Amino acid sequence: MHGGPTVLGRSAEPGVPAFARGPVLTIAAITGVVLLALSARYGYVSDELYFLAAGKYYLDWGYMDQQPLVPLLARGLDAVFPGWLPVFRFPAALVTSLGVVVTALIAREFGGDRRAQILAAAAYPLSPWLLLSGHWLAAATMEPLQWTTIIWLLARWVRLHAAGIRRDRLLLFVGLVAAVALQTKFQIVVLCVALIAGVLIAGPRAVLARPLLWTGAAIALVTAVPTLLWQAAHGWPARDMGTVVDAETSRLLFLPNVALYAGIAVGTVLCGYGFWRLFREPRFRFLGWAVAGVTLFFIAAGGRANYLAGLYGLLFAAAAAGLQRRRESTGPRWQWLSWPAYMLSAVLPVALLPIYPLPVLAKHPEFPSFTRLYETGWPELARTVADAYRSLPAELRERTAIVGESYYTTGALDIHGRELGLPRAYSPHRGYWFFGAPPDRATAMLYVGNEQPLAPYFGPGRKLATVHSDLGLLNLAQGDTVTLYQDPKLPWSALWPRIRTM
């Protein structure tokens, strides 16, 4: 089972089982097809609107809360297939499906046979976070595949090195994937540092002496230079975003949320067992230390639970290979339990899949006193603001700037509003603040939001409209007011540095 160069149904490498190609690719294909089939059931979500606006109108080398890859991808997809949601969300479905395959490949590197690879692959789309985030195009959707691929390449190098086979080009590929990941989110740096620390603690230290590893690292660093220069020129806003995330999250709930995102039954058990199994395998113990390091870092730094989603594939694979060892040593009498457990774990993500995110109850951190339904009604928001804007006299419209309270409100106005003939929108909130202030000739403001932090800088406001969804559902903008302000006390160039909100 573990030897001999053969083809198709058997192993083509010594010391590693055959890849369970048929079942694993079937699971991946079903995952992708289901995500694509449901991708047009609802419009753009708030983060998609923000990424699309950033890519279409404010493309830059860096942003406060992410890097250029996803905005650039959103811009390209929208330019070729404007407004076609299945195409816009195809990359999200693709990376989720590929995550299934790479997870099975990690299990194979751990010595997992056909059954172990299938168990690992099937656990991946049963993670509520991994499956449901496959609905939309966002940086957080791209990250898990990038992390899982880096881990697979390292695990493969270690396994081949132990067998006396030198494949250092795998380490170059690690650097290339890290370069792409650096253009997505900076969290990849935490994983890379934790992996190096794990190697220093548990080996194999030989990997650190390979020139191609550092060649790949140099490539990643060079590709990140424009983004780093942008961050330095703007006062390192990524650090400010870390402070925001810390304020919005609970350290006490971090690990429970990690378990919930992994899967209530199978995912949680496999993560715990997989973590333990990594320390039982001397060759791959460094990966256990890396998991511990990443987890402790994000607990200390106040990260979000989904930041660990890139480790799920590794832990699922380690657990599946560990269960194979138990099956080989104790016999098959309990192996039938796995599939009922998987069926139980499928209940939550499969039940939510056709309707998420429409009916999901969320206590949004910026509106802590309200429990709201979200991610619906963005076109209604744009129509309400467009009607209010058109109601203004022509002379007043010419000198009126549209300002949104939040980045998601403003993203909706920039995407849906421009389709209705509105001018660009502005916001002092988070990353949108860096997109620039209204011109000083704008002596009136149409403000969209309930909080009124800009009111002291203008004359008395006049409420023109209230946002309501025709669907009768709540969203983040539901109930927001559209208020006209005039008689500014400061020009926008002097006001903008004072009103940045987080």
C-alpha positions in Angstrom: 0.0 0.0 0.0 2.9 2.4 0.7 5.4 1.6 -1.9 6.4 1.0 -5.5 6.2 3.4 -8.5 2.9 2.6 -10.2 0.1 4.5 -11.8 -3.5 5.5 -11.5 -5.0 3.4 -8.7 -1.8 2.9 -6.8 1.0 4.9 -5.3 3.5 6.5 -7.8 6.0 7.4 -5.0 7.7 5.3 -2.3 6.4 5.8 1.2 3.2 7.5 0.4 -0.3 6.2 -0.4 -2.1 6.7 -3.6 -4.1 9.9 -3.9 -7.8 9.2 -3.6 -8.4 11.2 -6.7 -12.0 10.2 -7.5 -13.7 10.7 -4.2 -11.7 13.8 -3.2 -12.3 15.5 -6.6 -16.0 14.6 -6.3 -16.3 16.2 -2.9 -14.5 19.3 -4.2 -16.7 19.5 -7.3 -19.9 19.1 -5.3 -18.7 21.9 -3.0 -17.9 24.2 -5.9 -21.1 23.5 -7.8 -23.4 24.0 -4.8 -21.7 27.4 -4.0 -21.9 28.6 -7.6 -25.6 27.4 -7.9 -26.5 29.5 -4.8 -24.2 32.5 -5.6 -26.9 34.6 -7.3 -29.5 34.2 -4.6 -28.6 37.6 -3.0 -26.8 40.8 -4.0 -23.3 42.0 -3.1 -22.6 41.8 0.7 -21.0 44.7 2.4 -17.4 43.6 2.2 -17.9 42.8 -1.5 -19.2 46.3 -2.1 -16.2 47.7 -0.3 -13.7 45.6 -2.2 -15.4 46.3 -5.5 -15.4 50.1 -4.9 -11.8 50.0 -3.8 -10.8 48.2 -7.0 -12.9 50.1 -9.5 -12.4 53.6 -8.1 -9.6 53.7 -5.6 -7.1 51.1 -6.8 -3.9 51.5 -4.9 -0.8 49.6 -3.7 -2.3 49.3 -0.2 -5.3 49.8 2.0 -5.9 50.1 5.7 -7.6 46.7 6.2 -6.3 44.5 3.4 -3.9 44.4 0.5 -4.5 45.0 -3.3 -5.2 41.4 -4.5 -8.9 41.1 -3.9 -9.8 44.7 -5.0 -7.8 44.1 -8.2 -9.6 40.8 -8.7 -13.0 42.3 -8.1 -12.2 45.1 -10.5 -11.2 42.7 -13.3 -14.2 40.4 -12.9 -16.6 43.3 -12.8 -15.0 44.8 -15.9 -15.3 41.6 -18.0 -18.7 40.5 -16.5 -20.3 43.5 -14.9 -22.9 42.7 -12.3 -22.8 38.9 -13.0 -22.6 37.5 -9.5 -21.8 33.9 -10.3 -18.7 35.0 -12.2 -17.8 37.6 -9.5 -18.0 34.9 -6.8 -16.4 32.1 -8.9 -13.0 32.6 -7.3 -14.5 32.2 -3.8 -16.1 28.9 -4.8 -12.9 27.8 -6.6 -10.6 28.4 -3.6 -13.0 26.6 -1.3 -13.1 23.6 -3.6 -9.3 23.6 -4.0 -9.0 23.7 -0.2 -10.8 20.3 -0.1 -8.2 18.9 -2.4 -5.1 20.3 -0.7 -6.5 19.1 2.7 -6.6 15.6 1.3 -3.1 16.0 -0.1 -1.8 16.9 3.4 -3.4 13.8 4.8 -1.6 11.8 2.1 1.7 13.4 3.1 1.0 12.2 6.7 0.6 8.7 5.4 -3.2 8.8 5.2 -4.8 6.1 3.1 -7.8 6.5 0.8 -10.2 6.5 3.7 -8.2 9.1 5.7 -7.9 11.4 2.7 -11.7 11.2 2.2 -12.4 11.9 5.9 -10.1 15.0 5.8 -11.5 16.2 2.5 -15.1 15.8 3.7 -14.5 17.7 6.9 -13.3 20.8 5.0 -16.7 21.9 3.5 -18.5 20.9 6.8 -16.7 23.8 8.5 -19.4 26.5 8.7 -16.8 29.2 8.2 -15.0 27.7 5.2 -18.3 26.7 3.4 -20.3 29.8 4.1 -17.5 32.2 3.3 -17.2 30.5 0.0 -20.4 32.5 -0.9 -18.6 35.7 -1.4 -15.4 37.3 -2.8 -13.4 38.6 0.2 -9.8 38.5 1.5 -10.9 36.2 4.3 -12.1 33.7 1.8 -8.8 33.6 0.0 -6.6 33.1 3.0 -7.4 29.5 4.0 -6.3 28.0 0.7 -3.1 30.1 0.8 -2.2 28.9 4.3 -3.2 25.3 3.6 -1.1 25.2 0.4 2.0 26.5 2.2 1.6 23.9 4.9 1.1 21.1 2.2 4.3 22.2 0.4 6.3 22.1 3.6 4.9 18.8 4.7 5.7 17.3 1.3 9.3 18.7 1.5 9.8 17.2 5.0 8.4 13.8 4.0 10.6 13.6 0.9 13.6 14.9 2.8 13.1 12.1 5.4 13.1 9.6 2.5 16.3 11.0 1.1 14.7 12.8 -1.9 15.6 16.4 -2.5 12.9 18.6 -3.9 14.0 22.1 -2.9 11.8 23.7 -5.5 8.9 23.0 -3.2 10.4 25.6 -0.9 10.6 28.1 -3.7 6.9 27.5 -4.3 6.3 28.2 -0.6 7.8 31.7 -1.2 5.6 32.3 -4.3 2.4 31.4 -2.5 3.5 33.6 0.5 4.0 36.4 -2.0 0.4 36.1 -3.2 -0.8 35.8 0.4 1.0 39.0 1.3 -1.0 40.8 -1.3 -4.2 39.4 0.4 -3.7 39.9 4.2 -0.7 40.5 6.4 -1.7 37.6 8.7 0.4 35.3 6.5 3.5 36.8 8.3 2.2 35.3 11.6 2.0 31.8 10.0 5.5 32.1 8.5 7.1 33.2 11.7 5.3 30.5 13.6 6.5 27.9 11.1 10.1 29.0 11.4 9.8 29.0 15.2 8.4 25.5 15.0 11.3 24.3 12.9 13.8 25.8 15.3 12.1 24.0 18.2 11.4 20.6 16.7 13.2 20.5 13.3 13.9 19.6 10.6 16.4 22.5 10.8 17.9 21.4 7.5 15.1 23.3 5.7 16.5 26.6 7.0 19.8 25.9 5.2 18.1 25.5 1.8 18.9 28.5 -0.5 15.6 28.2 -2.4 13.6 28.8 0.8 15.3 32.2 1.3 15.0 32.9 -2.5 11.3 32.4 -2.2 11.2 34.6 1.0 13.1 37.3 -0.9 10.6 37.2 -3.7 7.7 37.5 -1.3 9.4 40.5 0.4 10.2 42.2 -2.9 6.6 41.9 -4.0 5.4 43.3 -0.7 7.6 46.5 -1.0 5.0 48.7 -2.7 2.4 47.8 0.0 4.9 48.3 2.8 5.8 51.7 1.3 2.1 52.6 1.1 1.6 51.6 4.8 4.7 53.6 5.9 3.5 56.7 3.9 0.1 56.6 5.6 1.2 56.0 9.1 0.9 52.2 9.2 -3.0 52.0 9.3 -2.8 48.2 9.4 -1.8 48.7 13.0 -4.8 50.8 13.6 -7.0 48.1 12.1 -5.5 45.6 14.6 -6.6 47.9 17.4 -10.1 48.0 15.9 -10.3 44.2 15.7 -9.0 43.9 19.2 -11.8 46.2 20.5 -14.5 44.2 18.6 -13.4 40.7 19.8 -13.4 38.8 23.1 -10.3 36.8 24.1 -12.5 34.5 26.2 -14.7 33.6 23.2 -11.8 33.2 20.8 -11.3 29.5 21.1 -15.1 28.7 21.4 -15.6 30.7 18.2 -12.7 28.9 16.5 -14.4 25.6 17.4 -17.8 26.8 16.1 -16.3 27.9 12.8 -14.5 24.6 12.4 -17.7 22.6 12.9 -19.8 21.8 16.0 -19.2 18.1 15.9 -16.6 16.7 13.5 -14.7 19.9 13.0 -14.1 20.6 16.7 -13.1 17.0 17.5 -10.8 16.8 14.5 -9.1 20.1 15.3 -8.4 19.0 18.9 -7.3 15.5 18.0 -5.3 16.7 15.0 -3.4 19.1 17.2 -2.5 16.3 19.6 -1.5 14.0 16.7 0.9 16.6 15.3 2.9 16.4 18.5 2.9 12.6 18.3 4.6 12.6 14.9 8.3 13.6 15.2 8.7 14.6 11.6 5.7 17.0 11.7 5.9 18.2 15.3 7.0 21.6 14.0 3.6 22.0 12.6 2.0 21.5 16.0 4.3 24.2 17.4 3.3 26.5 14.6 -0.4 25.9 15.3 0.2 26.7 19.0 2.2 29.8 18.1 -0.4 31.2 15.7 -3.2 30.5 18.2 -1.4 32.2 21.1 -0.5 35.2 19.0 -4.0 35.9 17.9 -5.4 35.4 21.4 -2.8 37.9 22.8 -3.3 40.3 19.9 -7.1 40.1 20.0 -7.6 38.6 16.5 -10.8 37.3 15.0 -11.6 33.6 15.2 -11.6 33.2 11.4 -7.9 34.1 11.4 -7.3 30.4 12.3 -9.4 29.0 9.4 -6.2 28.5 7.4 -5.2 25.8 9.9 -8.3 23.8 9.7 -7.1 21.8 6.7 -3.9 20.8 8.5 -5.7 19.8 11.7 -8.4 17.8 9.7 -5.6 16.0 7.8 -3.6 15.2 10.9 -6.7 13.9 12.7 -7.7 11.7 9.8 -4.2 10.2 9.5 -4.3 9.6 13.3 -7.6 7.8 13.1 -6.1 5.6 10.5 -3.4 4.6 12.9 -5.9 3.7 15.5 -7.9 1.7 13.0 -4.8 -0.2 12.0 -3.9 -0.9 15.6 -7.3 -1.7 17.2 -9.4 -3.0 14.2 -12.4 -1.6 12.4 -15.1 -2.0 15.0 -15.7 1.7 15.6 -14.9 3.1 12.2 -18.6 3.1 11.2 -19.1 6.0 13.8 -17.4 8.5 11.6 -20.1 8.9 8.9 -23.0 9.4 11.3 -20.9 12.1 13.0 -20.2 13.7 9.6 -24.0 13.6 8.9 -24.7 15.4 12.2 -22.0 18.0 11.5 -23.6 18.7 8.0 -26.9 19.8 9.5 -25.8 23.4 10.4 -23.8 24.4 7.3 -26.2 22.7 4.9 -29.2 24.2 6.6 -27.7 27.7 6.4 -26.2 27.3 2.9 -29.3 28.1 0.8 -30.3 31.1 2.8 -27.1 32.6 4.3 -26.5 35.5 4.7 -30.1 36.8 4.4 -31.6 35.6 7.7 -28.5 35.6 9.9 -29.0 37.3 13.2 -26.0 39.4 14.1 -25.2 41.8 16.9 -22.9 44.1 15.0 -20.1 45.6 17.1 -20.8 49.1 16.0 -24.5 48.8 16.9 -24.3 46.9 20.1 -27.8 47.7 21.3 -29.5 46.3 18.2 -29.8 42.7 16.9 -30.1 43.1 13.1 -30.6 41.1 10.0 -28.0 42.2 7.5 -26.7 42.0 4.0 -30.0 42.9 2.3 -31.4 46.2 1.1 -28.3 47.8 -0.3 -30.0 48.8 -3.6 -32.9 50.2 -1.6 -30.4 52.3 0.3 -29.0 53.7 -3.0 -32.4 54.4 -4.3 -33.4 56.3 -1.2 -30.3 58.5 -1.3 -30.7 59.0 -5.1 -34.2 60.2 -4.6 -33.1 62.6 -1.9 -30.3 63.9 -4.0 -32.5 64.5 -7.0 -35.0 66.4 -4.8 -32.4 69.1 -4.3 -32.3 72.2 -6.6 -29.8 71.9 -9.4 -27.5 74.6 -8.0 -27.4 72.9 -4.6 -26.7 69.5 -6.1 -23.7 70.9 -7.8 -22.0 71.7 -4.5 -23.3 68.8 -2.4 -21.0 65.9 -1.3 -22.5 62.5 -0.4 -21.0 61.2 2.9 -21.7 57.8 4.4 -21.4 57.0 8.1 -19.6 53.6 7.5 -17.5 51.9 4.9 -20.2 49.4 4.0 -22.9 52.2 3.6 -20.5 54.2 1.4 -19.4 51.1 -0.6 -23.1 50.5 -1.4 -23.5 54.1 -2.5 -20.4 54.0 -4.7 -21.5 50.8 -6.5 -25.3 50.9 -6.6 -25.5 54.7 -6.3 -23.3 55.5 -9.3 -25.5 53.2 -11.4 -28.4 55.6 -10.5 -26.4 58.6 -11.5 -25.1 59.7 -8.1 -21.6 61.2 -7.8 -18.9 59.4 -5.8 -19.5 58.9 -2.1 -17.1 59.8 0.8 -16.7 58.5 4.3 -14.4 59.2 7.2 -14.8 55.5 8.3 -11.8 53.2 8.4 -10.3 52.5 5.0 -12.7 54.9 3.2 -11.0 57.8 4.9 -7.9 57.2 2.9 -9.8 57.5 -0.4 -9.9 61.2 0.1 -12.0 64.1 1.3 -14.7 66.0 -0.7 -13.5 69.1 -2.5 -13.6 72.4 -0.7 -16.1 73.7 -3.2 -18.6 71.2 -1.7 -20.3 73.5 0.8 -23.3 71.2 1.4 -23.3 67.6 2.6 -25.9 64.8 2.1 -25.1 62.6 5.1 -26.3 59.0 5.3 -26.3 57.4 8.8 -27.8 57.7 12.2 -24.8 58.8 14.1 -24.1 62.5 13.4 -20.4 63.1 14.2 -20.1 65.8 11.5 -23.1 67.8 12.7 -21.0 70.2 14.9 -19.0 71.3 11.8 -22.1 72.5 9.9 -25.2 74.5 10.3 -28.5 72.9 11.4 -29.4 69.7 9.5 -32.6 68.9 7.6 -33.8 65.3 7.4 -34.8 64.4 3.9 -35.5 60.6 4.1 -35.2 57.4 6.1 -33.9 54.2 4.6 -36.4 51.3 4.4 -36.0 48.0 2.6 -38.8 47.0 0.2 -38.2 43.4 1.4 -39.3 44.3 4.9 -36.0 43.0 6.2 -33.5 44.7 8.4 -30.0 45.5 7.3 -27.1 47.6 8.5 -28.5 50.7 6.8 -32.2 50.1 7.8 -33.6 53.1 9.5 -30.6 55.3 8.7 -31.5 58.9 7.9 -30.5 61.0 4.9 -29.7 64.5 6.3 -28.8 67.7 4.4 -26.2 69.9 6.0 -25.0 73.3 4.8 -22.9 76.3 6.0 -19.7 74.4 6.9 -17.5 75.9 9.6 -14.3 74.5 8.0 -13.3 73.6 4.5 -13.1 69.9 3.9 -9.3 70.0 3.6 -9.1 71.2 7.1 -12.0 69.1 8.5 -11.0 65.7 7.1 -8.0 65.0 9.4 -10.2 65.7 12.4 -13.1 63.4 11.6 -11.5 60.0 10.9 -13.6 57.3 12.6 -12.7 53.6 13.3 
